[in-house]
Amino acid sequence: MEGKEVPDDYFIWGIDDSAYGPVALPVLINWVSDERVVADTWVFARRDGNWRRAVEISELQMHFGQGAAAAFDMPAGVAISPGSLRRIRILSQMNDAQLDHLSRFMEKHDVPQRLAVIKQGDPGDGMFLVLQGELRARVITGDRETILSTFGPGEFFGDMSLFDRGPRSADVVANEDSTVLKISTVAFDRLTREVPALATILLQATARTLAARIRADNKRLNRITEQFSASA
């Protein structure tokens, strides 16, 4: 018995995180012409069962021009699996396609023990995600070091620089050999322009974690205040 023929049609992943389709190739080509589908749009070809960027689909490449195709021939971002990225808490709810796309806006850095990733007073130029190892945020007063926070695998720091580009408020130093991912302010600006839906997901997850940190800090402050009042 012959196998059932697979339809030669496509689904398109929209910026609202919804799949649209199926559509036939002529319709998809029209969407490219109307710029409803751009080079970086994720497209599912039912005939081969894979999600790929529109510019990587041979039937569409001529409709983007040589510039777009050439840009995707060059390696971008870092080669890291979605499974590894999902260990970072603020990325844990993203699907494989979203994580693969986001990795193209990241830089991977191996940080030897005792090296400062961030120095107090330097201009903020991006946030960092910890893949492995441990780092500490510190301030130096005279000869005394005060540790503000410690960051392990799955955590992040330096996030405020994505919003205000202000000077760093503390050093961040590796307690041991570590690996971090950096999303620079330049890369984040490009992410918000090119893939605003993905940038929104990242910002929402970051905001939830920051809110939890603030609540925890408020609880600690209240306990300290209560203890001081009781002793007084």
C-alpha positions in Angstrom: 0.0 0.0 0.0 1.4 3.3 -1.0 2.1 6.0 1.6 -0.2 9.0 1.8 1.3 12.0 -0.1 2.3 14.8 2.1 0.9 18.2 1.1 3.4 20.7 -0.2 2.4 23.6 2.0 3.7 25.8 4.8 3.0 27.2 8.2 4.3 30.6 9.4 5.3 31.5 13.0 4.0 35.0 13.7 5.4 37.6 16.1 2.5 36.8 18.4 3.8 33.3 18.9 1.0 31.7 16.8 1.3 29.5 13.7 -0.5 30.6 10.6 -1.4 28.3 7.7 -1.4 26.0 5.9 -0.6 28.2 2.9 0.5 27.2 -0.6 3.9 28.3 -2.0 2.4 31.1 -4.2 0.6 32.6 -1.2 3.8 32.4 0.8 5.8 34.2 -2.0 3.1 37.0 -2.0 3.6 37.3 1.7 7.3 37.7 1.2 6.7 40.4 -1.4 4.3 42.2 1.0 7.0 41.9 3.8 4.5 40.0 5.9 7.2 37.3 5.9 10.8 38.5 6.3 14.1 36.7 5.9 14.2 35.7 9.6 10.6 34.5 9.9 10.3 30.9 11.0 8.5 28.7 8.4 7.4 25.1 8.7 7.6 23.1 5.4 5.2 20.2 5.8 6.9 18.1 3.1 10.1 17.8 5.2 8.7 18.4 8.6 11.2 21.1 9.7 11.0 24.7 10.9 13.5 26.9 9.1 14.1 30.6 8.5 12.3 31.8 5.4 15.6 32.8 3.8 16.9 29.2 4.2 14.1 27.8 2.1 15.4 27.4 -1.5 12.0 28.3 -3.1 12.0 31.7 -1.3 15.7 32.7 -1.5 15.5 34.5 -4.8 12.6 36.7 -3.4 14.8 38.1 -0.6 17.8 39.1 -2.8 21.4 38.2 -2.5 22.1 40.4 0.5 19.7 38.6 2.8 20.9 35.2 1.7 24.5 36.1 2.2 23.9 37.4 5.7 22.5 34.0 6.7 25.5 32.2 5.3 27.7 33.9 7.9 27.7 32.4 11.4 25.9 34.6 13.9 25.6 34.4 17.7 26.9 31.3 19.5 26.5 27.6 19.0 24.7 26.4 22.1 21.8 23.9 22.4 18.3 25.0 23.4 18.6 22.5 26.3 21.6 24.3 27.7 19.9 27.7 27.4 16.7 26.4 29.0 18.7 25.9 32.3 18.7 29.6 32.6 15.6 30.4 34.6 14.4 33.4 32.6 14.6 31.3 29.4 13.1 28.1 30.7 9.6 28.7 29.2 10.9 29.4 25.7 10.5 26.7 22.9 13.5 25.4 20.9 12.9 27.7 18.0 12.8 30.8 20.2 16.0 29.7 22.1 17.8 29.0 18.8 16.8 32.4 17.5 17.8 34.2 20.7 21.2 32.5 20.8 22.1 34.5 17.6 22.0 37.7 19.7 24.4 36.3 22.4 28.1 36.2 23.0 29.7 33.4 24.9 32.6 34.2 27.3 34.8 31.9 29.3 35.8 33.7 32.5 38.8 32.5 34.5 38.7 32.6 38.3 39.3 36.0 39.8 38.7 37.9 36.6 36.3 40.8 36.7 33.5 40.6 34.1 32.1 44.0 35.2 34.0 46.8 36.9 32.3 49.4 39.0 31.8 52.7 37.2 32.2 51.3 33.7 29.4 52.1 31.2 26.7 49.5 31.2 26.9 47.6 27.8 24.8 44.5 28.4 23.4 41.8 30.6 25.0 38.4 31.5 23.5 35.0 31.9 25.5 32.4 33.9 25.8 29.0 32.2 28.3 27.5 34.6 30.5 28.5 37.5 29.9 31.1 40.2 30.5 34.9 40.3 30.0 37.6 43.0 29.0 41.2 42.9 31.1 43.3 45.2 32.0 46.8 46.2 35.4 47.9 47.6 35.6 50.5 50.3 39.2 51.2 51.2 40.7 47.7 51.7 37.4 46.1 52.5 35.3 44.0 50.1 31.6 43.8 50.6 29.8 41.0 48.8 26.4 42.1 47.5 25.2 39.0 45.7 26.4 35.7 44.3 25.3 34.3 40.9 25.3 30.6 40.0 24.2 28.6 37.0 20.8 29.8 35.7 21.0 33.3 37.1 21.7 36.7 35.5 23.1 40.1 36.3 23.8 43.4 34.7 20.2 43.6 33.3 19.6 47.3 34.2 22.1 48.3 31.5 19.6 47.2 28.8 17.4 50.1 30.0 19.5 53.0 31.1 23.1 52.3 29.9 24.2 53.9 33.2 27.5 53.1 35.0 27.9 49.8 36.7 27.2 50.0 40.4 29.5 47.1 41.4 32.3 44.8 40.3 31.3 41.2 39.3 34.2 38.8 39.7 34.4 35.1 39.0 34.8 33.0 42.1 35.8 30.0 39.9 36.2 29.4 36.2 32.9 30.3 34.7 31.0 30.6 31.4 28.6 33.4 30.8 26.4 34.5 27.9 26.2 38.3 27.1 23.4 40.1 25.5 24.9 43.4 24.6 22.9 46.6 24.5 23.5 46.8 20.7 22.3 43.2 20.3 19.3 43.8 22.4 18.3 46.9 20.4 18.6 44.8 17.3 16.4 42.1 18.9 13.7 44.6 19.7 13.7 45.8 16.1 13.9 42.5 14.3 12.0 40.1 16.7 9.9 42.3 19.1 7.8 39.4 20.2 10.9 37.5 21.4 12.3 40.6 23.1 9.0 41.0 25.0 9.1 37.4 26.2 12.7 38.0 27.5 11.8 41.3 29.2 8.7 39.8 30.9 10.7 36.9 32.3 13.4 39.3 33.5 10.8 41.6 35.1 9.2 38.7 37.0 12.6 37.6 38.4 13.5 41.2 39.4 10.1 41.6 41.1 10.8 38.4 43.1 14.2 39.8 44.1 12.7 43.1 45.3 10.1 41.3 47.4 12.8 39.1 49.0 14.9 42.2 49.7 11.9 44.0 51.3 11.3 41.0 53.5 14.9 41.0 54.7 14.7 44.8 55.3 11.5 44.4 57.3 13.1 41.7 59.5 16.2 43.9 60.1 13.9 46.8 61.0 11.9 44.7 63.4 15.0 43.4 65.1 16.4 46.9 65.5 13.2 48.2 66.9 13.0 45.3 69.4 16.5 45.8 70.6 16.0 49.5 70.9 
